[in-house]
Amino acid sequence: MRDDVLTAIVTGGGGKERLVEAADAILDAAEVGPGVFNALTEQANRPRWRDKIAELYINMLLSGPQTHAVNIVSNTLTAMAQLPEFAGAALIGRARQAFTRQALDRVLGSEVGARAFGLLQGAREGARMFAQGLRTGEPADFVSKVEGQQFRAISGLKGEVIRVPTRLLTAEDEFFKGVARRMELNAQAVRVARGEGLTGDALRARIAELSANPTDDMLARALDYGRYLTFQRKLGPSGQDISNFANRNLVAKVFLPFVRTPINLLKFAVERSPAAPILREWRKDFAAGGASRDLAIARATIGTGMGMLAYEAALQGFITGSPPTDQAKARLLYADGWKPYSIRIGDTYYSYRRLDPFSTTLGMGADMALMPEGMSETQRENEAVILTASIMGNLASKTWLSGISDLLEALSDPQRNAERLLERLAGSFTVPTGVNQVARVMDPTQRETDGVRDAVQNRIPGLSDNLLPRRNIWGAPIVDQGGLGPDIVSPIWQSEAARDPVNLELMQLDYAPGYPQRKVGGVELSPEEYDAYLAQSGQAAHDELARLVRSPEWRAMPDDDRIDAAQRIVREARADARAQLFGGSPAADEWADFEPVE
């Protein structure tokens, strides 16, 4: 059995420590007698309750149609992106050969065509592997995006039903592994045959022979390449330790359900950036020279160029990155239909947030261009600060790191974020992601949740619309505008820019009102009262501001007077709303210490 397959079995089983412990116990039992040996062997292979909970939790997370659409689109884009990268490597190798005027170990231009043909030819092999993965639920190379599943923890028919999401994910990746392996085998066949000095019919015959009967080295390269393009390469010691810890610890598994894929996604993005030399794998390829070095340089160069294009496009307003750290500015942007991590075409924003690994490159390029706007002069001059802030913002936005991100936020500010963490966990453990995505399609209005019960209700189709809507600063309900294509599967969500005159004018002034306080005159408003208060006061303020910003008086005012006028209108609108809504309550007229609106 191959070493890499054995390694996959060991790491999939929760690490060598667990297997060693089981083996030692079984050997000890064998010395006692066959009966004890058989009983202990059965016990060692019996799943524990935490294995069953982890299996159920992972499958609930992966049950959404959008999750599988993201996987398919991401793998497709990654495979297609290989063609320009290898073309770039071929150009670099050809330039080296022109200077040395001798045969070199390099990527050949004809390999690019072979890979392109393999991209299509591999679909047939991939379809066969997809069918096998769908039938067995097992990857052919013992490596999948689902870590630590060394056995089917939940038995019987219910287990088979519960494991449908991971079975589908495995089958999808098997398809793309088949495509990737055929691409690599075709390219390797061309390189080996050309390296033998063959031409004409002899060359074509040799290429066909190698493609049909590849060498062991070609097979090993193809196997590794399939894992590389599906982000399933073996982790280094530190990464594998984290993965093993998460697989052994149920609490850690909840917050870090996936380790191998996120780390490989991040490496893939860094490999295509100016920071590529920090990766051990990139330095190894560079030091190897020849075709490996050419490809490493091509990947870093093309990825950096993509980031530079994103940088320039962000300056022109065609790409967005992280939300502004200035909450006031963010409130107005969101109210006007702005969307983070998106490409703007006309007045429509199309989200690229879930198109990993390329979303990281685009997001970092956009942040490098836009993030300095919210920084001090000293911070702007420190590129390391900007780059670090960009990386942290991009990582925090990733769905596969949302668990650990929410945990860190809860630990840093328990009073504000702990309840949100509990709500997220309760929702994830009780309502599958697929059901939640159906609820979002049926009811695209974002909802307020106050406690675990509301969080669960918000994920159930037909029940979420009984909750109060979330409202923007002007009191309008926040409604998701759907995706590109069918909403239930689309990973690309869109939003129309309102280009509202009030929002545009206030953004020019760098001013935005805050949300009203939930207490009026020291009395805590009920959720229903606050909803009515926010809706009425926000709409009234917006209507009056819309009239003002179109008037000649507004154009004649200096900026400071415009801000004063906007603040006065917001205060008066809220005072009127309080008088109308709470006129007979103790909270009605206690406005001497009104809440700030800046």
C-alpha positions in Angstrom: 0.0 0.0 0.0 1.3 3.5 -0.9 2.9 5.6 1.9 0.6 8.6 1.2 -2.5 6.3 1.4 -1.4 4.9 4.7 -0.8 8.5 5.9 -4.3 9.4 4.9 -5.7 6.5 6.8 -3.7 7.5 9.9 -4.7 11.2 9.8 -8.2 10.3 9.0 -8.4 8.1 12.0 -7.7 11.0 14.4 -3.9 10.8 14.3 -1.2 8.2 14.9 -1.6 8.5 18.7 -5.1 7.1 18.7 -4.1 4.3 16.4 -1.1 3.4 18.5 -3.2 3.3 21.6 -5.7 1.0 20.0 -3.0 -1.2 18.6 -1.3 -1.5 22.0 -4.5 -2.4 23.7 -5.3 -5.0 21.1 -1.9 -6.6 21.3 -2.2 -6.8 25.0 -5.5 -8.5 24.7 -4.2 -11.0 22.2 -1.8 -12.3 24.9 -4.8 -12.9 27.2 -6.9 -15.0 24.8 -8.8 -14.9 21.6 -12.1 -14.0 23.3 -10.7 -10.9 24.9 -8.9 -10.1 21.7 -12.0 -10.3 19.5 -14.1 -8.2 22.0 -11.4 -5.5 22.3 -11.0 -5.4 18.5 -14.7 -4.8 18.1 -14.6 -2.1 20.8 -11.7 -0.3 19.2 -13.6 0.1 16.0 -16.9 1.1 17.7 -17.7 4.8 17.2 -18.1 6.8 20.4 -20.9 9.3 21.1 -18.7 12.2 20.2 -18.0 10.7 16.8 -21.7 10.4 16.2 -22.4 14.0 17.3 -19.5 15.3 15.1 -20.8 13.4 12.1 -24.3 14.8 12.5 -23.0 18.3 13.0 -20.7 18.2 10.0 -23.4 16.9 7.7 -25.9 19.5 9.0 -23.3 22.2 8.1 -22.8 20.8 4.6 -26.4 20.2 3.8 -27.0 23.5 2.0 -27.3 23.5 -1.8 -25.3 26.7 -1.9 -22.4 24.9 -0.1 -22.2 22.4 -2.9 -22.6 25.0 -5.6 -19.6 26.9 -4.0 -17.5 23.7 -4.1 -18.3 23.0 -7.7 -17.7 26.6 -8.9 -14.5 27.0 -6.9 -13.1 23.7 -8.2 -14.0 24.6 -11.8 -12.4 28.0 -11.6 -9.3 26.6 -10.0 -8.9 24.0 -12.8 -9.4 26.5 -15.5 -6.9 28.9 -13.9 -4.2 26.4 -14.4 -4.0 27.0 -18.1 -2.7 30.6 -17.9 -0.4 29.7 -15.1 1.3 26.9 -17.1 1.3 29.1 -20.1 3.2 31.7 -18.1 5.6 29.1 -16.9 6.2 27.9 -20.5 7.1 31.5 -21.5 9.5 31.8 -18.6 11.2 28.5 -19.5 11.4 29.4 -23.2 13.1 32.7 -22.2 15.6 30.8 -20.1 16.3 28.5 -23.0 16.8 31.4 -25.4 19.6 32.7 -23.1 21.4 29.4 -22.5 20.7 27.9 -26.0 20.5 24.4 -24.6 17.7 21.9 -23.6 16.3 22.6 -20.2 13.9 21.1 -17.7 11.0 23.4 -18.4 7.3 23.6 -19.0 6.6 23.2 -22.7 4.1 25.2 -24.6 2.5 22.0 -26.0 1.8 21.0 -22.4 -0.7 23.8 -22.1 -2.7 22.4 -25.0 -2.4 18.9 -23.5 -3.8 20.2 -20.2 -6.7 22.0 -22.0 -7.6 18.8 -23.7 -7.3 16.9 -20.4 -9.7 19.4 -18.8 -12.3 18.2 -21.3 -11.2 14.6 -21.5 -11.0 14.3 -17.8 -14.7 15.1 -17.4 -15.4 11.5 -18.6 -13.0 10.0 -16.1 -14.3 12.4 -13.4 -17.9 11.3 -14.1 -16.9 7.7 -13.5 -15.2 8.7 -10.2 -18.2 10.8 -9.3 -20.5 7.8 -9.7 -18.2 5.7 -7.6 -17.9 8.3 -4.9 -21.7 8.7 -4.8 -22.2 5.0 -4.5 -19.6 4.3 -1.8 -19.3 7.7 -0.1 -15.5 7.1 0.0 -12.7 8.9 -1.8 -10.5 6.7 -3.9 -7.3 8.1 -2.4 -8.7 8.1 1.2 -8.5 11.9 1.4 -11.5 14.2 1.4 -12.6 17.6 2.7 -14.3 15.9 5.7 -11.6 15.2 8.2 -11.6 12.6 10.9 -14.2 10.3 9.4 -12.5 7.0 9.9 -15.8 5.1 10.1 -19.5 5.6 9.7 -20.3 6.6 13.2 -24.1 6.6 12.8 -25.4 3.2 11.8 -28.3 2.0 9.8 -30.6 3.8 7.3 -30.6 7.0 9.4 -26.9 7.2 9.1 -27.0 6.8 5.4 -29.5 9.6 5.2 -27.6 11.9 7.5 -24.4 11.3 5.5 -25.9 12.4 2.1 -24.2 15.9 2.3 -20.7 14.4 2.9 -21.3 11.7 0.3 -22.2 14.4 -2.3 -19.2 16.5 -1.3 -16.9 13.5 -1.7 -18.4 12.7 -5.1 -18.0 16.3 -6.3 -14.3 16.3 -5.3 -13.8 12.9 -6.9 -15.0 14.3 -10.2 -12.5 17.2 -10.1 -9.7 14.9 -8.9 -10.4 12.9 -12.0 -10.2 16.0 -14.2 -7.0 17.2 -12.5 -5.3 13.9 -12.8 -6.0 13.6 -16.5 -4.7 17.1 -17.0 -1.5 16.3 -15.2 -1.0 12.9 -16.9 -1.5 14.5 -20.4 1.0 17.2 -19.6 3.5 14.7 -18.2 3.2 12.5 -21.2 4.1 15.4 -23.5 7.1 16.4 -21.4 8.5 12.9 -21.0 8.0 12.1 -24.7 9.6 15.3 -25.8 12.4 14.8 -23.4 13.1 11.5 -25.2 13.9 13.5 -28.3 11.0 12.0 -30.4 9.3 13.8 -33.2 6.4 13.3 -35.6 4.4 10.1 -35.5 6.8 8.5 -33.0 6.2 11.5 -30.6 2.5 11.2 -31.0 2.5 7.5 -30.4 4.7 7.8 -27.4 2.4 10.5 -25.9 -0.6 8.2 -26.4 1.2 5.3 -24.9 2.3 7.3 -21.8 -1.2 8.7 -21.4 -2.8 5.3 -21.4 0.0 3.6 -19.4 1.7 6.2 -17.2 4.8 5.5 -15.2 4.7 5.3 -11.4 6.2 8.8 -11.2 3.5 10.2 -13.4 0.8 8.5 -11.4 2.3 9.9 -8.1 2.4 13.4 -9.6 -1.2 13.1 -10.9 -2.4 11.9 -7.5 -0.8 14.8 -5.7 -2.1 17.3 -8.4 -5.6 16.1 -7.9 -5.3 16.8 -4.2 -3.7 20.1 -4.8 -6.6 21.4 -7.0 -9.2 20.2 -4.5 -7.3 21.7 -1.5 -6.7 18.3 0.1 -2.9 18.1 0.3 -1.3 16.7 3.4 -0.8 19.4 6.1 2.5 20.2 7.8 3.2 19.1 11.3 1.6 22.1 13.0 -1.5 22.0 10.7 -1.9 18.3 11.3 -1.6 18.7 15.0 -4.5 21.3 14.9 -6.5 18.9 12.7 -5.9 16.0 15.1 -6.8 18.1 18.1 -10.1 19.2 16.5 -10.9 15.6 15.5 -10.3 14.3 19.1 -12.1 17.2 20.8 -15.8 17.7 20.2 -15.8 21.3 21.4 -12.9 22.2 19.1 -14.6 20.4 16.3 -17.6 22.7 16.7 -15.5 25.8 16.2 -13.0 24.2 13.8 -15.0 21.7 11.7 -12.6 22.0 8.9 -8.8 22.5 9.0 -7.1 20.9 6.0 -9.2 22.7 3.3 -9.0 26.2 4.8 -5.2 25.9 5.3 -4.7 24.7 1.7 -7.0 27.5 0.4 -5.0 30.1 2.2 -1.7 28.6 1.0 -3.1 28.6 -2.6 -3.9 32.3 -2.3 -0.6 33.2 -0.7 1.3 31.2 -3.3 -0.2 33.7 -5.8 0.9 36.8 -4.0 4.0 38.8 -3.3 4.1 36.9 0.1 4.7 33.6 -1.7 8.3 33.2 -0.4 7.0 32.7 3.2 5.6 29.3 2.1 8.0 26.4 2.6 6.5 24.6 -0.4 7.0 27.7 -2.7 10.6 28.0 -1.5 11.2 24.3 -2.2 9.9 24.6 -5.7 12.0 27.7 -6.3 15.1 26.0 -5.0 14.5 23.0 -7.2 15.0 25.1 -10.3 13.8 24.1 -13.8 10.1 23.6 -14.5 9.2 23.8 -10.7 10.9 27.2 -10.4 9.3 28.5 -13.5 5.8 27.5 -12.3 6.4 28.9 -8.9 7.4 32.3 -10.4 4.5 32.2 -12.8 1.9 31.6 -10.1 3.3 34.4 -7.9 3.5 36.8 -10.9 0.1 36.1 -12.3 -1.6 36.1 -8.8 0.2 39.4 -8.0 -1.0 40.9 -11.3 -4.6 39.8 -10.5 -4.2 41.5 -7.1 -2.9 44.7 -8.8 -5.9 44.7 -11.2 -8.2 44.4 -8.1 -6.3 47.3 -6.5 -6.8 49.6 -9.5 -10.5 48.4 -9.9 -11.2 49.2 -6.3 -9.8 52.7 -6.7 -12.2 53.2 -9.6 -15.1 51.9 -7.6 -15.6 48.6 -9.5 -14.6 46.3 -6.6 -15.3 46.4 -2.9 -13.4 44.9 0.0 -13.9 44.8 3.7 -16.6 46.9 5.3 -15.4 50.2 6.7 -14.2 50.2 10.3 -16.1 53.4 10.7 -19.5 52.1 11.7 -21.3 55.3 10.8 -20.0 55.2 7.2 -20.8 51.5 7.0 -24.4 52.1 8.1 -25.0 54.6 5.2 -23.2 52.3 2.7 -25.4 49.3 3.6 -28.5 51.5 3.5 -27.6 52.5 0.0 -27.3 48.9 -1.2 -23.5 48.7 -1.0 -22.1 45.1 -0.5 -18.6 44.1 0.7 -16.4 41.8 -1.3 -18.3 42.4 -4.5 -17.8 43.4 -8.1 -19.9 46.4 -9.2 -21.3 46.3 -12.7 -23.4 49.4 -13.4 -25.5 49.9 -10.2 -25.4 46.2 -9.2 -23.0 44.6 -6.8 -22.2 40.9 -7.3 -20.6 39.2 -4.3 -17.3 37.2 -4.9 -17.0 36.5 -1.2 -17.5 32.7 -1.5 -15.5 32.2 -4.6 -12.4 30.8 -2.9 -9.5 30.8 -3.3 -9.7 33.8 -5.7 -11.8 35.9 -3.4 -8.8 36.2 -1.1 -6.7 37.7 -3.8 -9.4 40.1 -4.9 -10.3 41.1 -1.4 -6.7 41.8 -0.4 -6.2 43.9 -3.5 -9.3 45.9 -2.8 -8.4 46.4 0.8 -4.9 47.6 0.0 -6.5 50.3 -2.1 -9.5 51.3 0.2 -8.5 50.5 3.7 -6.1 53.5 4.1 -9.1 55.8 3.9 -10.0 54.9 7.5 -6.5 55.0 8.9 -4.3 57.6 10.5 -1.4 59.1 8.6 1.1 57.0 10.4 -0.9 53.8 9.7 -1.2 54.7 6.0 2.6 55.0 5.7 3.1 51.5 7.2 2.3 49.0 4.5 2.7 46.1 6.9 -0.2 47.5 9.0 -2.4 47.7 5.9 -1.5 44.2 4.7 -2.1 42.7 8.1 -5.4 44.4 8.5 -6.4 43.3 5.0 -5.5 39.6 5.8 -7.3 39.6 9.1 -10.4 41.2 7.6 -10.5 38.7 4.7 -10.0 35.7 7.0 -12.7 36.9 9.4 -15.1 37.1 6.4 -14.6 33.4 5.5 -17.6 31.1 6.2 -15.2 28.3 7.1 -13.6 30.4 9.8 -16.9 31.9 11.1 -16.9 29.6 14.2 -13.5 30.5 15.5 -14.1 34.2 14.6 -17.3 34.2 16.6 -15.6 32.5 19.5 -12.7 35.1 19.6 -15.3 37.9 19.4 -17.2 36.4 22.3 -14.0 36.0 24.4 -12.9 39.6 23.7 -16.3 41.1 24.5 -18.5 38.6 26.3 -21.3 41.0 27.2 -21.9 42.0 23.6 -21.0 38.9 21.6 -21.5 35.8 23.8 -25.3 35.7 23.2 -24.8 35.9 19.4 -22.3 33.0 19.7 -24.9 30.9 21.6 -27.6 31.8 19.0 -25.4 30.7 16.2 -24.5 27.4 17.8 -28.1 26.6 18.7 -29.2 27.3 15.2 -26.4 25.2 13.6 -27.1 22.2 15.9 -30.9 22.2 15.6 -31.6 23.3 12.0 -29.6 22.0 9.0 -28.0 24.6 6.8 -30.0 23.4 3.8 -33.3 24.1 5.7 -31.9 27.6 6.7 -31.1 28.3 3.0 -34.6 27.4 2.0 -35.9 29.8 4.7 -33.8 32.6 3.3 -35.2 32.1 -0.2 -38.8 32.0 1.1 -38.3 35.0 3.4 -35.4 37.2 2.2 -36.0 39.8 4.9 -33.3 39.8 7.5 -34.8 39.2 11.0 -34.0 40.4 14.5 -33.3 37.5 16.9 -33.4 37.9 20.7 -32.2 34.7 22.2 -31.8 31.1 21.2 -35.5 30.5 20.5 -35.6 33.3 17.9 -32.3 32.1 16.4 -33.7 28.7 15.7 -37.1 30.1 14.5 -35.2 32.3 12.1 -33.8 29.2 10.3 -37.1 27.5 9.8 -39.2 28.1 6.6 -42.6 29.6 7.3 -41.6 30.6 10.9 -38.9 33.2 10.3 -41.4 35.8 8.9 -43.1 35.9 12.4 -40.0 37.7 13.7 -39.4 41.4 13.5 -37.4 42.7 10.6 -34.0 44.1 10.8 -34.1 47.8 9.7 -31.5 50.1 8.3 -30.8 53.6 9.8 -33.8 55.0 7.9 -36.2 52.4 9.3 -36.6 50.4 6.1 -36.5 46.6 6.4 -33.2 45.0 5.2 -34.1 42.6 2.4 -31.6 40.3 0.6 -32.0 40.8 -3.1 -31.2 37.3 -4.2 -28.4 35.7 -6.2 -27.2 35.4 -9.8 -29.3 32.5 -11.0 -31.5 30.4 -8.8 -31.3 31.8 -5.2 -31.3 28.3 -3.6 -27.9 27.4 -5.2 -26.3 30.7 -6.2 -23.0 31.5 -4.4 -23.0 35.0 -6.0 -25.4 37.2 -4.1 -26.3 40.6 -5.6 -27.5 44.0 -4.4 -28.8 47.1 -6.3 -27.2 50.4 -5.4 -30.0 52.8 -4.4 -27.9 56.0 -5.1 -30.2 57.7 -2.6 -29.5 61.5 -2.5 -29.7 61.6 1.3 -27.1 58.8 1.7 -24.8 60.3 -1.0 -24.9 63.8 0.6 -24.3 62.5 4.1 -21.4 60.3 2.9 -19.8 63.4 1.4 -20.1 65.1 4.7 -18.6 62.0 6.5 -21.6 62.0 8.8 -24.2 59.4 9.7 -26.8 59.3 12.4 -26.6 56.5 15.0 -29.4 54.1 15.8 -31.9 55.3 18.4 -31.3 54.1 22.0 -33.5 51.3 23.2 -34.3 53.3 26.3 -36.4 56.4 26.2 -36.5 58.4 29.5 -34.8 55.5 31.3 -37.5 53.0 30.2 -36.5 50.0 28.2 -38.6 49.6 25.1 -40.0 46.3 24.1 -38.8 44.8 20.8 -42.1 45.7 19.2 -42.0 49.3 20.5 -38.4 49.8 19.4 -39.3 48.4 15.9 -42.2 50.9 15.6 -40.0 53.7 16.9 -37.1 53.0 14.5 -39.5 52.6 11.5 -41.4 55.8 12.2 -38.6 58.1 13.2 -36.2 56.8 10.5 -38.8 57.3 7.7 -39.7 60.7 8.9 -36.1 61.8 9.1 -35.3 60.5 5.7 -38.3 62.2 4.1 -37.4 65.6 5.6 -33.7 65.2 4.7 -34.6 64.2 1.1 -36.6 67.5 0.8 -33.7 69.5 2.3 -30.8 68.1 0.2 -32.7 69.0 -3.0 -33.3 72.6 -1.9 -31.4 75.8 -2.7 -30.8 76.3 1.0 -28.8 73.1 1.3 -26.5 74.1 -1.6 -25.9 77.4 0.0 -24.9 76.0 3.4 -21.2 75.3 4.4 -20.5 71.7 5.5 -20.7 72.3 9.2 -24.2 73.9 8.9 -25.3 71.0 6.8 -24.3 68.5 9.5 -26.0 70.6 12.1 -29.2 70.7 10.0 -29.1 66.9 9.5 -28.7 66.3 13.2 -31.5 68.6 14.0 -33.9 66.9 11.6 -33.0 63.5 13.1 -33.6 64.7 16.6 -36.9 66.3 15.7 -38.1 63.2 13.9 -37.3 61.0 16.9 -39.0 63.5 19.3 -42.1 63.5 17.1 -42.1 59.6 16.9 -41.8 59.4 20.7 -44.6 61.8 21.2 -46.9 59.9 18.9 -45.9 56.4 20.0 -45.4 56.8 23.7 -47.4 59.9 24.5 -49.0 58.5 27.6 -46.1 56.4 28.9 -43.4 57.5 31.4 -41.0 57.6 28.5 -42.9 60.2 26.6 -41.5 63.6 27.3 -38.2 62.9 29.0 -36.0 64.2 26.2 -33.7 66.5 28.2 -30.9 64.0 27.9 -31.6 62.9 24.4 -29.5 60.2 22.8 -26.7 61.3 20.5 -27.3 61.1 16.7 -23.7 61.2 15.6 
